[in-house]
């Protein structure tokens, strides 16, 4: 027992020097931390997203023609769900959803106005009843703004309802 006390604290007394000889590698020094704000996400092809947005415009336009005012919300919801899977950033996808909503409601309104139907007069009356200046532009702008708000809220809900991938 006295020999054990004599070996305490001396080099080689605990056989720690032999670990490397047995095949255990020495740990590498730690890598310095470099902050990166860029997420590495695999995004879908842009042509697929363009096709999806055109499909959304057609869906919103079809819903507008038959009187379904809530279709921009449903299209925004579908875009939010698909966006979480596809991985587009919000700063790219949100303007696309806004453009989809404006085009989806704007094209049928423009088509029917050019066809000679009195949508301009109706928009003027709606704007006056809503407390806006009695002009066609104000009424149509308010209508398009409602579509944009619906689509953005739907997009937000779709993003919030879809779980994030495990690596984020």
C-alpha positions in Angstrom: 0.0 0.0 0.0 2.8 2.3 0.6 3.9 1.9 -3.0 0.6 3.2 -4.2 1.1 6.5 -2.4 4.6 6.9 -3.8 3.2 6.6 -7.4 0.5 9.2 -7.0 1.0 12.3 -9.2 4.0 10.8 -11.1 4.1 10.6 -14.8 3.1 7.2 -16.2 1.8 5.9 -12.9 -1.8 5.6 -14.2 -1.1 4.2 -17.6 -2.8 7.1 -19.3 0.0 7.4 -21.8 -0.8 4.0 -23.4 -4.3 5.0 -24.6 -3.0 6.5 -27.8 -1.0 3.3 -28.5 -4.2 1.3 -28.3 -5.8 3.2 -31.3 -7.7 6.0 -29.5 -7.1 9.2 -31.4 -6.3 12.5 -29.7 -9.3 14.9 -29.9 -8.9 17.7 -32.4 -9.0 21.2 -31.2 -12.5 22.8 -31.3 -13.5 24.7 -34.5 -14.0 28.4 -33.9 -17.6 29.5 -34.0 -18.6 31.4 -37.1 -22.2 32.6 -37.0 -24.2 32.1 -40.1 -27.6 33.4 -40.7 -28.2 31.6 -44.0 -30.3 28.5 -43.7 -29.5 25.6 -46.0 -32.8 24.5 -47.2 -33.5 22.5 -50.4 -36.0 24.5 -52.3 -38.3 23.1 -55.0 -37.9 24.2 -58.6 -39.1 27.7 -59.4 -41.1 26.4 -62.3 -43.2 24.2 -59.9 -43.8 27.2 -57.7 -44.8 29.4 -60.7 -47.2 26.7 -61.8 -48.6 26.6 -58.3 -49.1 30.3 -58.2 -50.8 30.3 -61.6 -53.0 27.6 -60.4 -53.8 29.7 -57.3 -54.6 32.7 -59.5 -57.0 30.5 -61.6 -58.6 29.2 -58.5 -59.1 32.6 -57.0 -60.4 33.9 -60.3 -62.8 31.0 -60.6 -64.0 31.5 -57.0 -64.5 35.2 -57.7 -66.6 34.5 -60.8 -69.0 32.2 -58.9 -69.2 34.5 -55.9 -67.0 32.6 -53.4 -65.3 35.5 -51.6 -63.3 33.3 -49.3 -61.2 31.6 -51.9 -58.2 33.9 -51.4 -58.0 32.7 -47.8 -58.1 29.0 -48.9 -55.4 29.6 -51.6 -53.2 31.4 -49.1 -53.6 28.6 -46.7 -52.6 26.1 -49.4 -49.6 28.2 -50.2 -48.6 28.4 -46.5 -48.8 24.6 -46.2 -46.9 24.0 -49.4 -44.3 26.6 -48.5 -43.2 24.9 -45.4 -42.6 21.7 -47.4 -40.9 23.5 -50.3 -38.8 25.8 -48.1 -39.1 29.2 -49.8 -38.3 32.0 -47.5 -41.2 34.2 -46.3 -39.7 37.3 -47.8 -40.0 35.6 -51.3 -43.2 33.7 -50.8 -45.3 36.5 -49.2 -45.0 38.9 -52.2 -45.9 36.0 -54.5 -49.0 35.3 -52.4 -50.0 39.0 -52.5 -49.5 39.1 -56.3 -51.6 35.9 -56.6 -54.4 37.4 -54.6 -54.4 40.7 -56.6 -54.3 38.9 -59.9 -56.9 36.4 -58.9 -59.5 39.1 -58.0 -58.2 41.8 -60.4 -58.4 39.8 -63.6 -62.2 38.9 -63.3 -63.0 42.5 -62.3 -61.0 43.9 -65.2 -62.5 41.3 -67.6 -66.1 42.1 -66.6 -65.4 45.9 -66.7 -64.0 45.7 -70.2 -67.0 43.5 -71.2 -69.3 46.4 -70.4 -70.7 45.4 -67.1 -71.2 48.2 -64.5 -68.6 47.1 -62.1 -67.1 50.6 -62.0 -70.4 52.1 -60.9 -70.8 49.4 -58.3 -67.3 50.0 -57.0 -68.1 53.7 -56.8 -71.2 53.1 -54.7 -69.4 50.6 -52.4 -66.6 53.0 -51.9 -69.0 55.8 -51.0 -70.9 53.5 -48.6 -67.6 52.5 -47.0 -66.6 56.0 -46.2 -64.0 56.2 -49.0 -63.9 58.7 -51.8 -66.7 57.9 -54.3 -64.4 56.7 -57.1 -64.0 53.5 -59.0 -60.3 53.3 -58.0 -61.1 53.5 -54.3 -63.7 50.8 -54.5 -61.6 48.4 -56.5 -58.5 49.0 -54.4 -60.5 48.3 -51.2 -61.8 45.1 -52.9 -58.3 44.0 -53.8 -57.0 44.9 -50.4 -59.6 42.5 -48.8 -58.3 39.7 -51.1 -54.7 40.4 -50.1 -55.6 40.4 -46.4 -57.4 37.1 -46.8 -54.5 35.5 -48.7 -51.9 36.8 -46.2 -53.8 35.5 -43.2 -54.3 32.1 -44.9 -50.6 32.0 -45.7 -49.7 32.8 -42.1 -52.1 30.1 -40.8 -50.7 27.6 -43.2 -47.1 28.3 -42.1 -48.1 28.2 -38.4 -50.0 24.9 -38.8 -47.2 23.0 -40.5 -44.5 21.7 -38.1 -40.9 22.7 -38.8 -38.4 20.1 -40.0 -36.3 18.5 -37.2 -33.0 20.0 -38.5 -34.2 23.7 -37.9 
